[in-house]
């Protein structure tokens, strides 16, 4: 029997089985399901743009109009998720984005951005006269302000707020000024030559270092970044690797002295130092070492 003859017999046998009603129904149903699955797989492959990913462009610092153009050029969509007001950032600029720069995404993906408000939000200045420095700092930050420059003058109320100022003038309680503004404080420095300890800042992030400087009755001096800091997010993640004056146990400074800090993302550059829990204020005559 030739191959052709065998094939014809198999074909006739299959056709005979196919003509059986219930077999015919089952085969047609399976064929329909298979066809639907194939069409669905093709549709999903096209819809999800399988393996067609691209890095999210960097939008940080751009004007929102410029960011929208960059997003369109990359076949993505932009959506403003929120707006905040940061006084030292350009109005209308992108403060943060999600997904972050460099994240692999598919075309037509939405990129959510937070922008710096073009018109500052204004809020009322609280009355912090009479409070201690720590209390005043907590109140200002809770209301949306920052502590600015600390000034000192002889007064029995050591570290108590004697005056509050904004842009060189008395900051009258209830006056509305931009949220995020810095309020300068005039504080009592005691009457017996009191001084303050040097805070240990090595290894701290910027915000934590600034808080510790202020809480030690000192002022923030120069803030320097090394070559590892490129973006705004980098500056938030950076840590202090050097400070001046340097930390020394039992050494003291005069109230209001400026403290400079240097920050990096390079962990190998940060000395391994255990942090002191607090900084004590002490009279100069009790200090083992005095730094001017």
C-alpha positions as CSV (number, residue, x, y, z in Angstrom):
1,X,0.0,0.0,0.0
2,X,1.4,3.3,-1.1
3,X,1.8,6.4,1.2
4,X,-0.8,8.2,-0.8
5,X,-3.4,5.4,-0.4
6,X,-2.7,5.3,3.4
7,X,-3.2,9.1,3.6
8,X,-6.5,8.9,1.7
9,X,-7.8,6.2,4.1
10,X,-6.8,8.3,7.2
11,X,-8.5,11.4,5.7
12,X,-11.7,9.5,4.9
13,X,-11.7,8.0,8.5
14,X,-11.3,11.5,10.0
15,X,-14.0,12.9,7.8
16,X,-16.3,10.1,8.9
17,X,-15.6,10.8,12.6
18,X,-16.1,14.5,12.0
19,X,-19.5,13.9,10.6
20,X,-20.7,12.4,13.9
21,X,-22.9,15.2,15.4
22,X,-21.5,15.4,18.9
23,X,-17.9,15.1,17.7
24,X,-18.5,17.8,15.2
25,X,-19.7,20.1,17.9
26,X,-16.7,19.5,20.2
27,X,-14.2,20.1,17.4
28,X,-15.9,23.3,16.3
29,X,-16.0,24.5,19.9
30,X,-12.3,23.8,20.5
31,X,-11.4,25.5,17.2
32,X,-13.4,28.6,18.1
33,X,-11.7,28.8,21.6
34,X,-8.3,28.4,20.0
35,X,-9.1,31.1,17.5
36,X,-10.2,33.5,20.2
37,X,-7.1,32.8,22.2
38,X,-4.8,33.5,19.3
39,X,-6.6,36.8,18.5
40,X,-6.5,37.8,22.2
41,X,-2.8,37.1,22.4
42,X,-2.1,39.2,19.3
43,X,-4.2,42.1,20.7
44,X,-2.5,42.1,24.1
45,X,0.9,42.0,22.4
46,X,0.0,45.1,20.4
47,X,-1.8,46.9,23.2
48,X,1.0,46.4,25.8
49,X,3.7,47.1,23.2
50,X,5.6,44.0,24.2
51,X,9.3,44.6,24.8
52,X,8.9,48.3,23.7
53,X,10.2,50.0,26.8
54,X,12.2,53.3,27.1
55,X,13.8,55.2,30.0
56,X,11.8,58.0,31.6
57,X,13.4,61.4,30.8
58,X,14.6,63.7,33.5
59,X,12.1,66.5,34.1
60,X,13.4,67.9,37.4
61,X,14.0,71.6,37.4
62,X,12.3,72.1,34.0
63,X,9.4,74.5,33.5
64,X,6.2,72.5,33.2
65,X,5.7,73.7,29.6
66,X,9.2,72.4,28.7
67,X,8.6,69.2,30.5
68,X,5.4,68.6,28.5
69,X,7.3,69.0,25.3
70,X,10.0,66.5,26.4
71,X,7.3,64.0,27.4
72,X,5.5,64.4,24.1
73,X,8.7,63.8,22.2
74,X,9.1,60.5,24.1
75,X,5.6,59.4,23.3
76,X,4.6,59.6,26.9
77,X,1.9,61.6,28.8
78,X,2.3,64.1,31.6
79,X,-0.1,64.7,34.4
80,X,0.3,67.3,37.2
81,X,-0.3,65.4,40.4
82,X,0.3,68.2,42.9
83,X,1.7,71.6,43.4
84,X,3.7,73.0,46.4
85,X,5.4,76.3,47.1
86,X,9.2,76.3,47.7
87,X,10.4,79.8,47.9
88,X,13.9,79.1,46.6
89,X,12.8,77.1,43.6
90,X,11.7,78.5,40.2
91,X,8.0,79.1,40.0
92,X,6.3,76.6,37.7
93,X,9.3,74.2,37.7
94,X,9.1,70.4,38.2
95,X,10.0,69.5,41.8
96,X,9.5,65.7,41.6
97,X,8.3,63.1,39.2
98,X,6.9,59.5,39.2
99,X,8.3,57.3,37.7
100,X,11.7,58.6,38.6
101,X,14.2,59.5,35.8
102,X,15.7,56.5,34.1
103,X,12.8,54.1,35.0
104,X,12.0,51.8,32.0
105,X,8.4,52.4,30.9
106,X,6.2,51.6,27.8
107,X,5.0,54.2,25.4
108,X,1.9,56.3,26.3
109,X,2.7,55.8,30.0
110,X,1.6,58.7,32.3
111,X,4.4,60.5,34.2
112,X,3.1,62.3,37.3
113,X,4.8,65.5,38.3
114,X,4.7,67.9,41.3
115,X,5.4,71.5,40.3
116,X,6.4,74.6,42.3
117,X,3.4,76.9,42.5
118,X,3.7,80.1,40.4
119,X,1.8,82.1,43.1
120,X,3.1,81.5,46.7
121,X,0.6,80.3,49.3
122,X,0.4,82.9,52.0
123,X,-0.2,82.0,55.7
124,X,-0.3,83.9,58.9
125,X,2.8,84.4,61.1
126,X,2.3,82.8,64.5
127,X,3.3,84.5,67.7
128,X,6.3,82.7,69.2
129,X,7.7,85.5,71.4
130,X,8.4,84.1,74.8
131,X,8.8,80.5,73.7
132,X,12.1,78.6,73.9
133,X,14.1,78.1,70.7
134,X,13.0,74.4,70.5
135,X,9.4,75.3,71.0
136,X,9.5,78.2,68.5
137,X,11.2,76.0,65.9
138,X,8.5,73.3,66.3
139,X,5.7,75.8,65.9
140,X,7.2,77.5,62.9
141,X,7.8,74.2,61.1
142,X,4.3,73.0,61.9
143,X,2.8,76.2,60.4
144,X,4.9,75.9,57.3
145,X,7.8,78.3,58.0
146,X,11.5,77.8,58.6
147,X,13.8,79.2,61.2
148,X,16.1,81.8,59.6
149,X,19.1,83.6,61.2
150,X,19.5,83.5,65.0
151,X,20.5,86.7,66.7
152,X,21.4,86.9,70.4
153,X,21.5,89.7,73.0
154,X,22.1,89.6,76.8
155,X,18.9,88.5,78.6
156,X,18.1,86.3,81.5
157,X,15.8,84.2,79.3
158,X,18.5,82.0,77.9
159,X,17.4,80.8,74.4
160,X,14.0,82.4,74.8
161,X,12.5,84.3,71.8
162,X,12.7,88.0,72.4
163,X,11.7,89.1,68.9
164,X,10.6,87.6,65.6
165,X,11.6,89.2,62.3
166,X,10.9,88.8,58.6
167,X,13.1,90.4,56.0
168,X,14.7,92.7,58.6
169,X,11.4,93.9,60.1
170,X,9.3,92.9,63.0
171,X,7.2,89.9,62.0
172,X,3.8,90.9,63.4
173,X,1.6,87.9,64.3
174,X,-1.3,87.5,61.9
175,X,0.6,89.0,59.0
176,X,0.3,86.8,55.9
177,X,3.5,86.0,54.1
178,X,4.5,83.2,51.7
179,X,4.6,79.7,53.1
180,X,8.1,78.4,53.5
181,X,9.5,81.8,54.4
182,X,12.3,82.0,57.0
183,X,11.6,83.8,60.2
184,X,14.6,85.3,62.0
185,X,14.7,85.1,65.8
186,X,16.3,87.3,68.4
187,X,17.1,85.1,71.4
188,X,18.4,85.7,74.9
189,X,22.0,84.6,75.5
190,X,22.1,84.7,79.2
191,X,24.0,87.1,81.4
192,X,27.1,85.0,82.4
193,X,28.9,84.4,79.1
194,X,27.1,81.1,78.4
195,X,28.2,79.1,75.4
196,X,26.9,76.1,73.5
197,X,28.4,72.8,72.5
198,X,29.4,71.9,69.0
199,X,26.9,69.5,67.4
200,X,28.1,66.3,65.7
201,X,26.9,66.4,62.1
202,X,28.9,63.8,60.3
203,X,26.7,61.2,58.5
204,X,23.5,63.3,58.8
205,X,21.3,64.3,55.9
206,X,21.0,68.0,55.2
207,X,17.6,68.6,57.0
208,X,18.8,66.7,60.1
209,X,22.1,68.6,60.1
210,X,20.3,72.0,59.8
211,X,18.0,71.1,62.6
212,X,20.8,70.0,64.9
213,X,22.7,73.2,64.2
214,X,19.7,75.4,65.0
215,X,18.8,73.5,68.1
216,X,22.4,74.0,69.3
217,X,21.7,77.8,69.1
218,X,24.0,78.1,66.1
219,X,23.5,79.4,62.5
220,X,23.9,77.4,59.3
221,X,26.9,78.7,57.4
222,X,28.0,77.5,53.9
223,X,26.5,74.4,52.5
224,X,28.8,72.7,49.9
225,X,28.2,69.6,47.8
226,X,30.9,67.4,46.1
227,X,30.9,66.1,42.6
228,X,28.5,63.2,43.4
229,X,25.6,65.6,43.8
230,X,23.9,66.3,40.5
231,X,20.1,66.5,41.0
232,X,17.8,67.9,43.7
233,X,17.0,64.4,44.9
234,X,20.8,63.8,45.2
235,X,21.0,66.7,47.6
236,X,18.2,65.3,49.7
237,X,20.0,61.9,50.0
238,X,23.5,63.3,50.5
239,X,25.1,63.1,54.0
240,X,27.6,65.4,55.8
241,X,31.2,64.2,55.5
242,X,32.9,67.3,56.9
243,X,31.9,70.3,59.1
244,X,33.6,73.4,60.4
245,X,34.1,74.0,63.3
246,X,34.8,70.3,63.7
247,X,33.1,68.4,66.5
248,X,35.2,68.0,69.7
249,X,33.8,66.7,72.9
250,X,33.5,69.4,75.6
251,X,34.5,72.2,73.1
252,X,32.1,75.2,72.9
253,X,31.1,78.0,70.6
254,X,29.5,81.4,71.1
255,X,25.8,81.5,70.4
256,X,25.0,82.3,66.8
257,X,28.3,81.1,65.4
258,X,28.0,79.8,61.8
259,X,28.7,76.2,61.1
260,X,29.7,75.1,57.5
261,X,28.9,71.7,56.2
262,X,30.0,69.6,53.2
263,X,27.8,66.8,51.8
264,X,28.4,63.7,49.5
265,X,26.7,60.6,48.2
266,X,30.0,58.7,48.5
267,X,29.7,56.6,51.6
268,X,33.4,55.9,51.6
269,X,34.1,59.6,52.2
270,X,32.0,59.7,55.4
271,X,34.0,59.1,58.6
272,X,32.6,56.4,60.9
273,X,31.6,58.4,64.0
274,X,29.0,57.6,66.7
275,X,26.5,60.4,67.1
276,X,26.0,62.2,70.4
277,X,22.3,62.3,71.4
278,X,22.3,65.9,72.4
279,X,24.4,69.1,72.7
280,X,24.6,70.8,76.1
281,X,24.8,74.5,76.7
282,X,27.5,75.4,79.3
283,X,29.2,78.5,80.6
284,X,32.6,79.2,79.1
285,X,34.4,78.7,82.4
286,X,33.3,75.0,82.5
287,X,34.5,74.2,79.0
288,X,37.8,72.3,78.6
289,X,38.4,73.9,75.2
290,X,37.1,77.1,73.7
291,X,36.8,77.7,70.0
292,X,36.2,81.2,68.7
